[in-house]
Amino acid sequence: MKKDKSPVIIYGGSFDPPHKGHLALAAAALRQFRPSVIYFVPGFKTPFKDLYPVPFRDRSAMLRAALAEAGLSGRKEIKISSFEAGLKRVVYTWETVAHFRRLHPGAPLFFLMGSDCLAGFRNWRRSGWILKKAGLLAGLRPGYSLKAAPGVPFIALAGRFPRAASSAIRAELFLGEKPAQVGRGALEQAGKRSLYLSRERALLKGLVTPARFSHSVETARLALLLAPGLGLPPQQAALAALLHDCARDLPLSSMARLARGPREALLGETAVKAPVLLHAWAGAALARARFGVTDPGVLEAVALHATGAPGMGALARLVYLCDLACFGRGFPEAGEVRRLAFKDFSAAFRAANYVKLVYAFSGDSWVHPLSVSLWNSLQETKRG
């Protein structure tokens, strides 16, 4: 083991994706502390979030591209560590600090973070032990003060660092947008590796009209805004919303051939009285066969987005509502349901069901029994 008196800096995080905030913080630490090494340590899964990041090899590729674009690649001080990802489990910071303490027994050891992490540091597993083994380096991020809880010493990096919320960046990527906080190199790697639903969006474009694709993206946009409040994983919500109309532009004969559903005993009647509704069940079959979806929640959301059904799950309720209330819908009720959804999702879901029923009845259309059953179940729940 090499005993080195130069500082060693650990920079942990998901790096999903690596963004300019990460790079700015690392660059400042390099300038101000001149460490012998700064380790980027992409985690397998963070203990504070219900998030499984993209595979380590893909995040490493994006990180290498981001470092190259920032002029930081090729420097002997920069290393990407597979320590946490290689354990294939949640790894706590104290374990990572212990690992690098063993590698550098005589070196001053520091853990690098943004100021958004300081306030909650005392909640970290064995936080006191960490402070005995390593110092904390923190950089100021917009919206957060550079203050720690009492008894948590740290060194503040000079400067102010970009606002860059990884969850918001991923949401943009799920929609096919190019976040300003992510460099071109990392974006290119994400595209080459079909990350952040890029494969699914490309397949969907080949199945639906441009207008339908735009509607699907807007449905996903609203779903991503509402999903956190419902405790739903954003990527799951985005995928279900993107695929909900994947069979909508198929010929009716193809819809009828694909449509299957253990909860639907009325496919024959549906095919006669409202054949367009078959696209929902056909879409679930297509999502499984063409897109490789196996998540039962996503498949249920696609299958039930048009009619709804009693007892549908949280993800299915989300997509049902977002399909009706997404940005770009031209009828006034869409905006009213959308605004209500941010205040009271359950009330907004009932309103969405009501709007769909009213439109069906007013147009002398056949009203699907599942939609009526959903309405009745919601009224019973409301009374109860």
DOVODO-363323 format. One line per 3 residues: number of its first residue (from 0); their letters; for each residue x, y, z of N, C-alpha, C. Coordinates in steps of 0.2 Angstrom, whole numbers, plus 5000, padded with zeros to 4 digits. Example, Ala and Ser with C-alpha at 12.3 -4.5 7.8 and 13.67 -1.06 7.14 Angstrom:
DOVODO-363323
0) as) 5066,4972,5039,5062,4978,5039,5066,4984,5039 ~ 5064,4989,5035,5068,4995,5036,5064,5000,5039
end
This chain:
DOVODO-363323
0) mkk) 5004,4994,5000,5000,5000,5000,5004,5006,5000 ~ 5003,5011,4996,5007,5017,4995,5004,5022,5000 ~ 5009,5025,5004,5008,5030,5009,5009,5037,5006
3) dks) 5004,5040,5004,5004,5047,5001,5001,5052,5005 ~ 5005,5058,5006,5002,5063,5010,4998,5068,5006 ~ 4998,5067,4999,4994,5072,4995,4986,5070,4996
6) pvi) 4982,5074,4996,4975,5073,4997,4972,5068,4992 ~ 4967,5064,4994,4963,5059,4990,4956,5061,4991 ~ 4953,5062,4985,4946,5064,4985,4941,5059,4982
9) iyg) 4936,5057,4986,4931,5053,4984,4925,5057,4982 ~ 4922,5055,4976,4916,5059,4973,4911,5053,4971 ~ 4906,5052,4976,4901,5047,4975,4895,5050,4972
12) gsf) 4891,5046,4969,4885,5048,4966,4882,5043,4961 ~ 4876,5044,4958,4874,5040,4953,4877,5042,4946 ~ 4878,5048,4945,4881,5050,4939,4876,5047,4933
15) dpp) 4870,5049,4934,4864,5046,4930,4860,5051,4927 ~ 4862,5055,4922,4868,5055,4919,4873,5060,4922 ~ 4880,5059,4920,4884,5064,4923,4883,5071,4919
18) hkg) 4883,5076,4923,4881,5083,4921,4886,5088,4923 ~ 4885,5094,4920,4890,5100,4921,4891,5102,4929 ~ 4885,5100,4933,4886,5102,4940,4892,5097,4943
21) hla) 4891,5091,4941,4896,5086,4943,4903,5088,4941 ~ 4904,5090,4935,4911,5092,4932,4913,5098,4935 ~ 4909,5103,4936,4911,5109,4939,4914,5108,4946
24) laa) 4910,5104,4950,4912,5103,4957,4919,5099,4957 ~ 4920,5094,4953,4926,5090,4952,4932,5095,4950 ~ 4931,5099,4945,4936,5104,4943,4938,5108,4948
27) aal) 4934,5111,4952,4935,5116,4958,4940,5112,4963 ~ 4938,5106,4965,4941,5102,4969,4949,5101,4967 ~ 4949,5099,4961,4956,5098,4958,4960,5104,4958
30) rqf) 4957,5110,4956,4961,5116,4957,4963,5118,4964 ~ 4958,5118,4968,4960,5120,4975,4964,5116,4979 ~ 4963,5109,4978,4966,5104,4983,4972,5101,4980
33) rps) 4973,5101,4973,4978,5097,4970,4979,5090,4972 ~ 4974,5086,4972,4974,5079,4975,4979,5075,4971 ~ 4981,5069,4974,4985,5064,4970,4980,5061,4966
36) viy) 4973,5060,4968,4968,5057,4964,4961,5059,4966 ~ 4957,5059,4962,4950,5060,4963,4946,5054,4960 ~ 4943,5051,4964,4939,5045,4962,4932,5047,4961
39) fvp) 4929,5046,4955,4922,5046,4953,4920,5039,4955 ~ 4915,5038,4959,4912,5032,4962,4905,5031,4960 ~ 4903,5029,4954,4896,5028,4953,4893,5022,4957
42) gfk) 4888,5024,4960,4885,5019,4964,4880,5014,4961 ~ 4879,5008,4964,4874,5003,4961,4867,5005,4962 ~ 4866,5008,4968,4859,5010,4970,4860,5015,4976
45) tpf) 4857,5020,4976,4858,5025,4982,4853,5023,4987 ~ 4855,5023,4993,4850,5021,4999,4844,5026,5000 ~ 4845,5032,4997,4840,5037,4998,4835,5038,4993
48) kdl) 4835,5034,4988,4831,5035,4982,4829,5028,4979 ~ 4822,5028,4977,4820,5021,4974,4822,5022,4967 ~ 4828,5021,4966,4831,5022,4959,4836,5016,4957
51) ypv) 4835,5013,4952,4841,5008,4950,4844,5012,4943 ~ 4850,5014,4944,4852,5018,4938,4854,5014,4932 ~ 4855,5017,4927,4857,5013,4921,4864,5009,4922
54) pfr) 4865,5004,4919,4871,5000,4921,4877,5004,4921 ~ 4882,5001,4926,4888,5005,4927,4892,5006,4921 ~ 4892,5001,4916,4897,5002,4910,4894,5008,4906
57) drs) 4888,5009,4906,4885,5014,4902,4886,5021,4905 ~ 4885,5021,4912,4887,5027,4916,4894,5029,4915 ~ 4898,5024,4915,4906,5025,4915,4907,5028,4908
60) aml) 4904,5025,4903,4905,5028,4896,4903,5035,4895 ~ 4897,5037,4898,4895,5044,4898,4899,5048,4902 ~ 4902,5046,4908,4906,5050,4912,4913,5051,4909
63) raa) 4916,5046,4905,4922,5047,4901,4921,5052,4896 ~ 4915,5052,4893,4914,5057,4887,4913,5064,4890 ~ 4910,5064,4896,4909,5071,4899,4916,5074,4902
66) lae) 4920,5069,4904,4927,5071,4907,4931,5074,4901 ~ 4930,5070,4895,4934,5072,4889,4932,5079,4887 ~ 4926,5080,4887,4923,5086,4884,4925,5092,4889
69) agl) 4926,5091,4895,4927,5096,4900,4935,5097,4901 ~ 4939,5093,4897,4946,5094,4897,4949,5090,4903 ~ 4946,5086,4906,4948,5082,4912,4950,5075,4911
72) sgr) 4949,5072,4905,4951,5066,4904,4959,5066,4902 ~ 4962,5060,4903,4969,5059,4902,4973,5062,4908 ~ 4970,5065,4913,4974,5067,4919,4975,5061,4923
75) kei) 4981,5060,4926,4982,5054,4930,4978,5055,4937 ~ 4976,5061,4939,4972,5061,4945,4965,5059,4944 ~ 4963,5058,4938,4956,5056,4937,4955,5049,4936
78) kis) 4951,5046,4941,4949,5039,4940,4942,5037,4941 ~ 4939,5032,4938,4932,5030,4939,4933,5023,4942 ~ 4930,5023,4948,4930,5017,4952,4924,5013,4951
81) sfe) 4925,5006,4951,4919,5002,4950,4917,4999,4957 ~ 4920,5001,4962,4920,4998,4969,4912,4997,4971 ~ 4908,5002,4971,4901,5002,4973,4897,4998,4968
84) agl) 4898,4999,4962,4894,4996,4957,4896,4988,4957 ~ 4902,4987,4958,4904,4980,4958,4901,4975,4963 ~ 4899,4979,4969,4896,4975,4974,4888,4973,4973
87) krv) 4885,4976,4968,4879,4975,4966,4874,4975,4971 ~ 4874,4980,4976,4870,4981,4981,4870,4988,4983 ~ 4866,4991,4988,4866,4997,4991,4873,4997,4995
90) vyt) 4877,5002,4993,4883,5003,4997,4883,5010,5001 ~ 4884,5009,5007,4884,5015,5011,4891,5019,5011 ~ 4890,5026,5012,4896,5030,5011,4902,5028,5016
93) wet) 4900,5025,5022,4905,5023,5026,4909,5017,5024 ~ 4906,5013,5020,4909,5007,5017,4914,5010,5011 ~ 4912,5015,5007,4916,5017,5002,4922,5021,5005
96) vah) 4921,5025,5010,4927,5028,5014,4932,5023,5017 ~ 4929,5018,5020,4933,5012,5022,4938,5009,5017 ~ 4935,5008,5011,4938,5005,5005,4944,5009,5003
99) frr) 4943,5016,5002,4948,5020,5000,4953,5022,5006 ~ 4951,5022,5012,4956,5022,5017,4961,5017,5017 ~ 4958,5011,5016,4963,5005,5015,4968,5006,5009
102) lhp) 4965,5009,5004,4970,5010,4998,4975,5015,4999 ~ 4973,5020,5003,4977,5026,5004,4978,5027,5012 ~ 4981,5023,5015,4981,5023,5023,4984,5030,5026
105) gap) 4989,5033,5022,4992,5039,5025,4990,5045,5022 ~ 4985,5045,5018,4984,5051,5014,4978,5055,5017 ~ 4978,5061,5017,4972,5065,5019,4966,5063,5014
108) lff) 4960,5061,5017,4955,5058,5013,4949,5063,5014 ~ 4946,5065,5008,4940,5069,5008,4934,5066,5004 ~ 4928,5068,5006,4922,5066,5002,4919,5072,4999
111) lmg) 4918,5072,4993,4916,5078,4989,4908,5078,4988 ~ 4905,5083,4990,4898,5083,4989,4895,5091,4987 ~ 4889,5091,4985,4886,5097,4984,4883,5100,4990
114) sdc) 4881,5106,4991,4878,5109,4997,4871,5106,4999 ~ 4868,5103,4994,4862,5100,4995,4862,5094,4999 ~ 4868,5091,5000,4868,5085,5004,4870,5086,5011
117) lag) 4873,5093,5012,4875,5094,5019,4870,5094,5025 ~ 4864,5097,5024,4859,5097,5029,4857,5090,5031 ~ 4857,5085,5027,4855,5079,5029,4861,5074,5031
120) frn) 4867,5076,5031,4872,5072,5032,4872,5068,5038 ~ 4869,5070,5044,4868,5067,5050,4864,5061,5049 ~ 4860,5060,5044,4856,5055,5043,4859,5049,5040
123) wrr) 4865,5050,5037,4869,5045,5034,4871,5040,5038 ~ 4871,5034,5036,4873,5028,5040,4881,5029,5043 ~ 4882,5029,5049,4888,5030,5053,4891,5036,5051
126) sgw) 4888,5041,5051,4890,5048,5049,4896,5050,5053 ~ 4896,5049,5060,4901,5051,5064,4907,5047,5063 ~ 4907,5041,5061,4913,5037,5059,4916,5040,5053
129) ilk) 4912,5042,5048,4914,5045,5042,4918,5051,5043 ~ 4916,5055,5048,4919,5061,5049,4926,5060,5053 ~ 4927,5054,5056,4933,5052,5059,4938,5050,5054
132) kag) 4936,5047,5048,4940,5045,5043,4942,5049,5037 ~ 4937,5054,5036,4938,5058,5030,4935,5065,5032 ~ 4937,5070,5028,4934,5077,5029,4929,5078,5023
135) lla) 4925,5082,5024,4920,5084,5019,4921,5090,5015 ~ 4921,5090,5009,4922,5095,5004,4915,5097,5001 ~ 4912,5103,5002,4906,5105,4999,4906,5111,4995
138) glr) 4902,5111,4989,4902,5116,4985,4895,5119,4985 ~ 4894,5125,4984,4887,5129,4985,4883,5128,4978 ~ 4877,5125,4979,4873,5124,4973,4867,5129,4974
141) pgy) 4864,5132,4969,4858,5136,4969,4853,5133,4973 ~ 4849,5137,4977,4844,5134,4981,4845,5131,4987 ~ 4852,5130,4989,4854,5127,4995,4859,5131,4998
144) slk) 4859,5132,5005,4864,5136,5009,4870,5131,5010 ~ 4875,5134,5011,4882,5131,5012,4882,5130,5020 ~ 4877,5127,5023,4877,5126,5030,4876,5118,5032
147) aap) 4879,5116,5037,4878,5109,5039,4875,5109,5046 ~ 4873,5103,5048,4870,5102,5055,4876,5103,5060 ~ 4874,5106,5066,4879,5106,5071,4883,5100,5072
150) gvp) 4890,5101,5073,4894,5096,5074,4896,5092,5067 ~ 4895,5095,5062,4897,5092,5055,4902,5097,5052 ~ 4908,5096,5053,4913,5101,5050,4914,5099,5043
153) fia) 4915,5104,5039,4917,5103,5032,4921,5109,5029 ~ 4924,5108,5023,4927,5114,5020,4923,5116,5014 ~ 4922,5122,5013,4918,5125,5008,4923,5126,5002
156) lag) 4921,5124,4996,4925,5125,4990,4923,5132,4988 ~ 4928,5136,4985,4926,5143,4983,4922,5142,4976 ~ 4918,5147,4975,4914,5147,4969,4906,5145,4970
159) rfp) 4903,5146,4965,4896,5144,4965,4895,5139,4959 ~ 4891,5133,4960,4891,5128,4956,4884,5127,4953 ~ 4883,5125,4946,4877,5125,4943,4872,5121,4946
162) raa) 4866,5124,4945,4860,5120,4947,4859,5114,4942 ~ 4858,5108,4945,4857,5103,4940,4854,5097,4944 ~ 4848,5096,4944,4844,5091,4947,4844,5085,4943
165) ssa) 4847,5079,4945,4847,5073,4941,4840,5071,4939 ~ 4836,5071,4943,4829,5069,4942,4826,5073,4936 ~ 4826,5079,4936,4824,5083,4931,4827,5082,4924
168) ira) 4834,5081,4925,4838,5080,4919,4835,5073,4915 ~ 4834,5068,4920,4832,5062,4917,4825,5062,4914 ~ 4821,5066,4917,4814,5067,4914,4814,5070,4907
171) elf) 4819,5075,4906,4820,5078,4899,4822,5073,4895 ~ 4827,5068,4897,4830,5063,4892,4824,5058,4891 ~ 4820,5056,4895,4815,5052,4894,4810,5054,4888
174) lge) 4809,5061,4888,4805,5064,4883,4809,5065,4876 ~ 4815,5063,4876,4819,5064,4870,4822,5071,4869 ~ 4822,5075,4875,4825,5082,4874,4832,5082,4876
177) kpa) 4836,5087,4875,4843,5088,4876,4844,5093,4882 ~ 4845,5090,4888,4846,5095,4893,4852,5099,4893 ~ 4852,5106,4894,4857,5110,4893,4863,5108,4898
180) qvg) 4861,5105,4904,4866,5103,4909,4870,5097,4907 ~ 4868,5094,4902,4872,5088,4900,4876,5089,4893 ~ 4882,5088,4893,4886,5089,4887,4885,5085,4881
183) rga) 4887,5087,4876,4886,5083,4869,4889,5076,4870 ~ 4895,5075,4872,4898,5069,4873,4894,5064,4876 ~ 4891,5066,4882,4887,5061,4886,4881,5060,4883
186) leq) 4878,5065,4880,4871,5064,4876,4873,5059,4870 ~ 4878,5059,4867,4880,5055,4861,4880,5048,4864 ~ 4884,5047,4869,4884,5040,4872,4877,5037,4874
189) agk) 4873,5042,4877,4867,5039,4879,4863,5037,4873 ~ 4863,5041,4867,4860,5039,4861,4862,5032,4858 ~ 4869,5032,4858,4872,5026,4855,4870,5019,4859
192) rsl) 4869,5020,4866,4868,5015,4870,4860,5014,4872 ~ 4856,5017,4868,4849,5017,4869,4847,5018,4876 ~ 4849,5023,4879,4848,5024,4886,4842,5029,4887
195) yls) 4839,5029,4893,4833,5034,4894,4828,5034,4889 ~ 4826,5028,4887,4820,5026,4883,4821,5028,4876 ~ 4827,5030,4874,4828,5032,4867,4826,5026,4862
198) rer) 4827,5020,4864,4825,5014,4859,4818,5014,4859 ~ 4814,5015,4864,4807,5014,4864,4804,5020,4860 ~ 4807,5026,4861,4804,5032,4857,4805,5031,4849
201) all) 4811,5028,4848,4813,5027,4841,4808,5022,4838 ~ 4806,5016,4841,4802,5011,4839,4795,5014,4838 ~ 4793,5018,4843,4786,5021,4843,4785,5026,4837
204) kgl) 4790,5030,4835,4790,5034,4830,4788,5030,4823 ~ 4790,5024,4823,4789,5020,4817,4782,5017,4817 ~ 4778,5018,4822,4772,5014,4823,4766,5019,4823
207) vtp) 4767,5026,4824,4762,5030,4825,4763,5036,4821 ~ 4758,5040,4820,4759,5047,4816,4762,5052,4820 ~ 4765,5057,4817,4769,5062,4820,4764,5065,4826
210) arf) 4758,5066,4824,4753,5069,4829,4752,5065,4835 ~ 4752,5058,4834,4751,5054,4839,4757,5053,4843 ~ 4763,5053,4840,4769,5053,4844,4769,5059,4848
213) shs) 4768,5065,4846,4768,5071,4850,4763,5071,4856 ~ 4757,5068,4855,4752,5067,4860,4755,5062,4865 ~ 4759,5057,4863,4762,5052,4868,4767,5055,4872
216) vet) 4771,5060,4869,4776,5063,4873,4773,5068,4878 ~ 4768,5071,4876,4765,5076,4881,4761,5072,4886 ~ 4758,5066,4885,4756,5062,4890,4761,5060,4895
219) arl) 4767,5058,4892,4773,5056,4897,4775,5062,4901 ~ 4775,5068,4898,4777,5074,4901,4773,5076,4908 ~ 4766,5075,4907,4762,5076,4913,4763,5070,4918
222) all) 4764,5064,4915,4765,5059,4920,4771,5059,4924 ~ 4776,5062,4921,4783,5063,4924,4782,5069,4930 ~ 4778,5074,4928,4776,5079,4933,4772,5076,4939
225) lap) 4768,5072,4938,4763,5069,4943,4766,5063,4947 ~ 4770,5059,4944,4773,5053,4946,4776,5053,4953 ~ 4780,5058,4955,4783,5058,4961,4778,5059,4967
228) glg) 4773,5063,4966,4768,5064,4971,4764,5057,4972 ~ 4764,5053,4968,4760,5046,4968,4765,5041,4971 ~ 4771,5042,4971,4776,5037,4973,4778,5032,4968
231) lpp) 4777,5035,4962,4779,5030,4956,4786,5032,4953 ~ 4789,5027,4951,4796,5028,4948,4795,5032,4941 ~ 4799,5037,4940,4798,5041,4934,4799,5037,4928
234) qqa) 4804,5033,4927,4805,5030,4921,4799,5025,4919 ~ 4796,5022,4924,4790,5017,4923,4784,5022,4921 ~ 4783,5027,4924,4778,5032,4922,4779,5034,4915
237) ala) 4785,5036,4913,4786,5039,4906,4785,5033,4901 ~ 4788,5027,4903,4787,5022,4898,4780,5020,4897 ~ 4776,5019,4902,4769,5018,4901,4765,5023,4897
240) all) 4766,5029,4899,4763,5035,4895,4765,5035,4888 ~ 4772,5034,4886,4774,5034,4879,4771,5029,4875 ~ 4770,5023,4878,4767,5017,4874,4760,5016,4874
243) hdc) 4756,5021,4878,4749,5020,4879,4745,5019,4872 ~ 4747,5023,4867,4744,5023,4861,4748,5020,4855 ~ 4752,5015,4857,4757,5012,4852,4753,5008,4847
246) ard) 4747,5006,4848,4743,5002,4843,4738,5006,4840 ~ 4737,5013,4842,4732,5017,4840,4731,5018,4832 ~ 4737,5018,4829,4736,5019,4821,4737,5013,4817
249) lpl) 4736,5007,4820,4736,5001,4817,4729,5000,4813 ~ 4729,4996,4808,4722,4994,4805,4718,4991,4810 ~ 4711,4992,4810,4707,4989,4815,4708,4981,4815
252) ssm) 4709,4978,4809,4710,4971,4809,4716,4969,4813 ~ 4721,4973,4813,4727,4971,4817,4726,4972,4824 ~ 4722,4977,4826,4720,4978,4833,4716,4972,4835
255) arl) 4711,4970,4831,4707,4964,4834,4711,4958,4834 ~ 4716,4957,4830,4721,4951,4830,4725,4951,4837 ~ 4727,4957,4839,4732,4958,4844,4728,4958,4851
258) arg) 4722,4961,4851,4719,4962,4857,4717,4956,4861 ~ 4720,4956,4867,4719,4951,4872,4718,4954,4879 ~ 4715,4950,4884,4715,4953,4890,4711,4949,4895
261) pre) 4714,4946,4900,4710,4942,4905,4704,4946,4909 ~ 4705,4953,4909,4700,4957,4912,4695,4959,4908 ~ 4695,4957,4901,4690,4960,4896,4686,4954,4893
264) all) 4680,4953,4895,4676,4948,4893,4671,4951,4887 ~ 4673,4957,4885,4668,4960,4880,4672,4962,4874 ~ 4677,4958,4872,4681,4960,4866,4677,4960,4860
267) get) 4672,4955,4860,4668,4954,4854,4663,4960,4853 ~ 4660,4961,4858,4655,4967,4858,4659,4974,4857 ~ 4665,4974,4860,4669,4980,4858,4671,4981,4851
270) avk) 4673,4975,4848,4675,4975,4841,4669,4977,4837 ~ 4663,4976,4839,4657,4978,4835,4655,4985,4836 ~ 4654,4987,4842,4651,4993,4844,4656,4999,4845
273) apv) 4662,4998,4847,4668,5003,4847,4674,5000,4846 ~ 4676,4998,4840,4682,4994,4838,4688,4998,4839 ~ 4688,5005,4839,4694,5009,4841,4696,5008,4848
276) llh) 4692,5006,4852,4694,5004,4859,4699,4998,4860 ~ 4699,4994,4854,4703,4988,4855,4710,4990,4855 ~ 4712,4996,4853,4719,4998,4852,4722,4998,4859
279) awa) 4719,4999,4865,4722,4999,4871,4724,4992,4873 ~ 4720,4986,4872,4722,4980,4873,4727,4977,4868 ~ 4726,4980,4862,4731,4978,4857,4738,4981,4859
282) gaa) 4738,4987,4861,4744,4991,4863,4748,4987,4869 ~ 4744,4984,4873,4747,4980,4879,4751,4974,4876 ~ 4748,4971,4871,4751,4965,4867,4757,4967,4863
285) lar) 4756,4973,4860,4762,4976,4856,4768,4978,4860 ~ 4766,4981,4866,4771,4983,4871,4775,4977,4873 ~ 4772,4972,4874,4775,4965,4876,4780,4963,4871
288) arf) 4777,4962,4865,4780,4958,4859,4785,4963,4856 ~ 4784,4969,4855,4788,4973,4850,4793,4977,4855 ~ 4791,4979,4861,4795,4983,4865,4798,4979,4870
291) gvt) 4796,4973,4871,4800,4969,4876,4797,4971,4883 ~ 4792,4974,4884,4789,4976,4891,4787,4970,4895 ~ 4789,4969,4901,4787,4963,4905,4784,4966,4911
294) dpg) 4784,4972,4913,4782,4975,4919,4774,4975,4919 ~ 4771,4971,4923,4764,4971,4923,4760,4977,4924 ~ 4763,4982,4928,4760,4989,4929,4760,4993,4923
297) vle) 4765,4992,4919,4765,4996,4913,4760,4993,4908 ~ 4760,4986,4908,4755,4983,4903,4748,4984,4905 ~ 4747,4985,4911,4740,4986,4914,4738,4993,4912
300) ava) 4743,4998,4913,4742,5005,4911,4740,5006,4904 ~ 4744,5002,4899,4742,5003,4892,4735,5000,4891 ~ 4734,4994,4893,4728,4991,4892,4721,4994,4894
303) lha) 4722,4998,4900,4716,5001,4903,4716,5009,4902 ~ 4720,5012,4898,4720,5019,4898,4714,5022,4894 ~ 4711,5018,4890,4705,5021,4886,4698,5020,4890
306) tga) 4698,5014,4894,4691,5013,4897,4692,5014,4905 ~ 4698,5012,4907,4698,5012,4915,4695,5005,4917 ~ 4695,5004,4923,4692,4998,4926,4692,4998,4934
309) pgm) 4688,4996,4937,4688,4995,4944,4694,4992,4947 ~ 4697,4995,4952,4703,4991,4955,4710,4992,4951 ~ 4710,4997,4946,4716,4998,4942,4721,5001,4947
312) gal) 4727,4999,4945,4733,5001,4949,4735,5009,4949 ~ 4739,5011,4953,4741,5018,4953,4744,5020,4946 ~ 4748,5016,4943,4751,5018,4937,4746,5018,4931
315) arl) 4741,5014,4931,4736,5014,4926,4731,5020,4927 ~ 4730,5022,4934,4726,5028,4935,4730,5034,4932 ~ 4736,5034,4933,4740,5040,4931,4740,5041,4923
318) vyl) 4741,5035,4920,4741,5036,4912,4734,5037,4910 ~ 4729,5034,4913,4722,5036,4911,4720,5043,4912 ~ 4722,5046,4917,4721,5054,4918,4725,5058,4913
321) cdl) 4732,5056,4912,4736,5060,4908,4735,5060,4901 ~ 4732,5054,4899,4730,5054,4892,4724,5059,4890 ~ 4720,5060,4895,4714,5065,4894,4717,5072,4895
324) acf) 4721,5073,4900,4722,5080,4903,4729,5082,4900 ~ 4733,5079,4896,4739,5081,4894,4739,5088,4891 ~ 4745,5091,4891,4746,5097,4887,4745,5096,4880
327) grg) 4741,5101,4876,4740,5100,4869,4733,5098,4868 ~ 4729,5095,4873,4722,5093,4872,4718,5100,4871 ~ 4713,5100,4866,4710,5106,4864,4704,5108,4868
330) fpe) 4701,5103,4872,4695,5104,4876,4696,5107,4883 ~ 4692,5112,4885,4693,5115,4891,4694,5110,4897 ~ 4690,5105,4897,4690,5100,4903,4697,5098,4904
333) age) 4701,5097,4899,4708,5094,4900,4712,5099,4905 ~ 4712,5105,4903,4716,5110,4908,4713,5110,4915 ~ 4706,5109,4916,4703,5109,4922,4706,5103,4926
336) vrr) 4705,5097,4923,4707,5091,4926,4715,5091,4928 ~ 4719,5094,4923,4726,5094,4924,4728,5098,4930 ~ 4725,5104,4931,4726,5108,4936,4724,5105,4943
339) laf) 4718,5102,4943,4716,5098,4949,4720,5093,4951 ~ 4724,5089,4946,4728,5084,4947,4734,5085,4952 ~ 4736,5092,4951,4742,5094,4956,4740,5095,4963
342) kdf) 4733,5096,4964,4731,5098,4970,4728,5091,4974 ~ 4724,5088,4970,4720,5082,4973,4720,5077,4967 ~ 4724,5072,4967,4724,5067,4961,4718,5063,4961
345) saa) 4716,5061,4967,4710,5056,4967,4704,5060,4964 ~ 4703,5066,4966,4697,5070,4963,4698,5071,4956 ~ 4704,5072,4954,4705,5073,4947,4704,5067,4943
348) fra) 4706,5061,4946,4704,5055,4942,4697,5054,4941 ~ 4693,5055,4947,4686,5055,4946,4683,5059,4941 ~ 4686,5065,4940,4684,5070,4935,4685,5068,4928
351) any) 4691,5065,4928,4693,5062,4921,4688,5057,4919 ~ 4686,5052,4923,4681,5047,4922,4675,5050,4920 ~ 4673,5055,4923,4666,5059,4922,4667,5062,4915
354) vkl) 4672,5065,4913,4673,5069,4907,4672,5064,4901 ~ 4676,5058,4902,4675,5053,4897,4668,5050,4896 ~ 4665,5049,4901,4658,5047,4901,4653,5052,4898
357) vya) 4654,5058,4900,4650,5063,4897,4651,5064,4889 ~ 4657,5063,4887,4658,5064,4880,4655,5058,4876 ~ 4656,5052,4879,4653,5046,4876,4645,5046,4876
360) fsg) 4642,5048,4881,4635,5049,4881,4632,5054,4876 ~ 4636,5060,4877,4633,5066,4872,4634,5064,4865 ~ 4639,5060,4863,4640,5058,4856,4636,5052,4854
363) dsw) 4631,5050,4858,4627,5044,4857,4632,5038,4855 ~ 4637,5038,4858,4642,5033,4857,4641,5027,4862 ~ 4643,5021,4860,4642,5015,4865,4647,5017,4871
366) vhp) 4645,5016,4877,4649,5017,4883,4651,5010,4885 ~ 4658,5010,4886,4660,5003,4888,4659,5001,4895 ~ 4656,4995,4896,4654,4993,4903,4660,4994,4908
369) lsv) 4666,4994,4906,4671,4995,4911,4672,5002,4913 ~ 4670,5007,4909,4670,5014,4911,4665,5015,4916 ~ 4659,5012,4915,4653,5013,4919,4655,5010,4926
372) slw) 4658,5004,4926,4659,5000,4932,4665,5004,4936 ~ 4669,5008,4932,4674,5012,4936,4670,5018,4939 ~ 4666,5021,4936,4662,5026,4939,4658,5024,4945
375) nsl) 4655,5018,4945,4651,5016,4950,4656,5014,4956 ~ 4661,5011,4955,4666,5010,4960,4669,5016,4963 ~ 4670,5021,4959,4673,5027,4962,4667,5031,4966
378) qet) 4661,5031,4964,4656,5034,4969,4655,5030,4975 ~ 4656,5023,4975,4655,5019,4981,4661,5021,4986 ~ 4667,5022,4983,4673,5024,4987,4672,5030,4990
381) krg) 4669,5035,4986,4668,5042,4988,4663,5042,4994 ~ 4658,5038,4993,4653,5038,4999,4656,5035,5005 ~ 4660,5030,5004,4662,5026,5010,4668,5030,5014
end
